[in-house]
């Protein structure tokens, strides 16, 4: 069976993306029988393939004047209302215009535990997910919040509009999440392997072809809600990567509506909420008559 060089490497190095492996090939880090080849080169059984992985140069984020909506702030923590479309930090071809660039412009200092490219970042939201995101101002706060996330003590509540009617009024999804071997830009909860993940949902409203859910997650895996809901046959509305029809609103319907955590210095509970953005309110208004509320 014929196999391209980049496909062969992806089988041998599944922890790396195909794009990263193609970077190695273009950069001369992969040699076949002593020679550089293109990603499309067809591997033969007799080929001797040598790989010298290249490390990416470290990034250092720069301040940029990008508007931010602050929902909560104290001496340790800032809660941002992240709009859909804003990337949290640089990576995967994005080098500027991120939330981190905006934070560096707005604040004098942030936690440095995440590195120079991710100052203050304790957790993330997908590019097209909107809502509450916590940022640590100092290292002690970062350690406290990271420990709370690791111990599953941070309560995270999302609003998700999903495709088709969800019959049960509430449910719990406990399925491990792994990278989809057939399409590595997405995750899957259908393999039975991967990192443990738990999501709970309850129905808020139903329409003929859609259901609005409140979703609480006990873990924070990559694409967790999107993969879990797709896994039960109800992908997030407007999320074609996971099987839903594309949306005219330029995003999918997933919003981090509320987060509850212990203030790092005092230990007192703090709850921060973010209202639905106008485009999602408009989306709901376009769905027509509610079947059940």
N, C-alpha and C positions, 0 to 999 in steps of 0.2 A: 504494500500500500504506500503510495507516494505521500510525503509529508514535508511541508515547508519548514525551513529552518526555525522561524519564529514559533511555529506550532510545536515543533520538537522541544524547543527550550521551555515552552510553557508547561509541557508535561513534566519536564525535569525540575523546573523551578516554579511550582504552583503558588508559592508565596509572593511572587512578583506579577505585576500586570503585564499584559502583552505589550503595551506601549513602552513600559520600562525596558523590557527585553529588546524591543526594537531599537531603543536608544543605545543599548550595549552594542548591538550589531552595527549601527551606523557609526558608533564611536570607535570601532576597531577592537572592542573588548572580546569579540567572538571570532575565532579562526577555525577554518575547516581545512584540514591537511596543511596547516601553516599559512593559509591565505584568507583574506577578508572576503566575505560573501554578502549578498543582499538578503533581506528577510525572506524573499520569495524563493531562494535557492532550495531545490529539492534534495533532501538528505538521502544518501545512499548507505547501505549497510556497512560498507568498507570505510566510510568516512571517519577520520579522527577529529573530534570536535573539542577545542580547548576554550574555556570560558574564564575570563579574569574580570569579575564583577567590578564595576566602577561605582564609587561613592559619589552621590550628588554633593555639590558644593553647598555648605550651609547657607540658609537664607537669613537675612536680617531685615525685618519689616521696617518700613519707613513711615513717618506720620503723613497722613493725607486728610485734607479738609472734607470730610464726608459727614452729613447730618446724622445725629443719633438721637433717639428718643429714650430718655432715662425714666424707668418706671420706679426705681428705688435706689437709694444710695446711702451708705454709711461709711465709717472709716475703714471697713474691711472689704465690702462687697458693693458691686454695682450690678443692677439688673437692667438689661437692655431689652427694648421691644424690637427684635430683629425683623426687618421686612423681608418678604419673599424676594429671592433674586440676589441677596447679599451673601457672599461666601464668607465663612467665619475666618479662615486663615488661608495663606498661600499654599498652593499645591496643585498637582494635576493640570499644569498649564496656566494657572492663575497666579500672578505675581504681584498684583496691586488691586486697589479698589475693594479691599476686604474690610470686614469688621475690625480686625486687628489694626489695620492702617488708620481707621477712624478713631479707635481707642487711644492709640499713641498720640494722635493730634489733640484729643480732648483731655487726657489725664497726664499728670506729671510723672507718675510712676505706677507700675503694675507688677504683679508677681512675676519673677523671672524663672520659676520652676519649669515652665513649659518650653523654655528655650527662647532664643532671640526672635524666632519666627512666630511664636505663639504666646506672647506675654499676656498673663492674666487668664488664659483660656483653661477652664476646668472641664467643660463639656461642650458639645457641639449640637447644632441643628443643621439638617440638610439645607442645601442652597435654597430650595423653594418651599421650605417650611418656615412659617413666620412664628413670632411670639417670644415668650420670656427666655432669656439666656443669662446665666450668672457669670460674672467676671470677678476674679480675685485681685484686690489691690496690693496685697503683700504676700510674702511667702507663707507666713503663719496661717493666713486666711485660706490660701490655696491648699495647704496640707489638711486643714479642717474640712473644707468642702470636699476634697478628694476622698477623704476617709468616710464622709457621710455618703457619698455616691457609692463607694465600694461596699459599704455596709447596707446599702439599699434603704437608707434613712431619709433620703430626699424624695418627697412626693411630687411626681410629675404627672400632670393631667393635660390631655390633648383633646381637641375637637377634630373629628375626622368625618367627612362626608364620603360614604363608600358607594360603589356601584351595586345596584340591585338591592332588593329588600332583604334585610337580616331578619329571620323569622323569630329567633330567640330574643327575649327582652334583655338578656344579659349573658355574658359568657366569659370564659377564661381560656387563654391560649398558652399552652406550655409546650413549646417546640423549639429545639435548638436551631440556631441560625448559622449558615455557612455561606461562603461565596458560591454563586451558581457556576458550575463548571462549564456550562454551555454558553453563558453570557456573563463575563466576569465583572461587568460594571454594576451588576445587581447582586442581591443576596437572595437566599431561598430558605424556607422553613420546611421543605418537602423531602429532604434527604435523610432525616433522622440522625444527622451528625452535625457537629459544630459546637458553638458556644451556647450554653443554656440561656433561655430567655423566657420571660413571663409577661403577658399583657392581659389586662382585664377590660371589658367593655360593657357599656349599657346603652340601650337605644334611647335617644332623646326625641327623635321625630322620624316618621316614615313618609315617603312619597312613592309613586308608582314604580320608579326605577332607581331610587336612591334612598339611603338611610343615613341620618346624622347620629354619630356615636360620640359618647364621652369615653376616652380611653386612658387608663392609668397603667403605667409601666413600672415594673419593679427592677428591671435591668435597662441598660442603655446601649444595646448593640446597634451596629451600623444598619440603618434602614429598618429597624426592628418593627415598627408599626406597619410600615408599608409591606414588608415581607410576611408578617403574621397575618394581616388581613387578606392579602392576596392568597395566602396558603389555605384559607377557609372559603375561597371563592368570592371575596368581596374586596377587590382592590380599591385603593383610595381614588376617589373621583379625580379625573384629569391626570392620571399617572400612567401613561402608556408603557413605561418601562416595566410595570408590574401587571399589565393586561387590561387597563381601563381605557375607554376612548379618550382621545386628547381633548383638552379644554380650550375654549376661546378666551379664557381669562389669563392665559400665559403662565399658569402654575397649577399645581395640584392642591386639593383641599385638605391641608393638614396644618393645624395651628396649635402651638404650645400655649395653652390658655392660662395655666396656673402652675406655680411651683412653690413648695413649702420646704423650708430648711431651718437648721439651727444657726443663729447668728454666731460666727466663729469666736468672738471674744466673750460674749455674755451667755451664750447657750440658749437664749430666748428664741422661741419659734417666730419665724418671719414668713408671711405668705404674700406673694406677688402675683397679680393677675394682669393679663393683657386682653383687651377687647378684640373681637374679630375685626380685621381690617376691612375697609369699605368694599374691596372687590369680592370678598367672601360673603359679606352681607348681601351684596347685589346678586351673587350666585344663588344664594338661598331664595331670594325673592323671585328668581326666574323659574323655580322648580314647580310652581303652581300649587294646587290644593294639597294640604297635608292630610295623609290618611290617618295617622295617629300621632298625638303629641303628649 
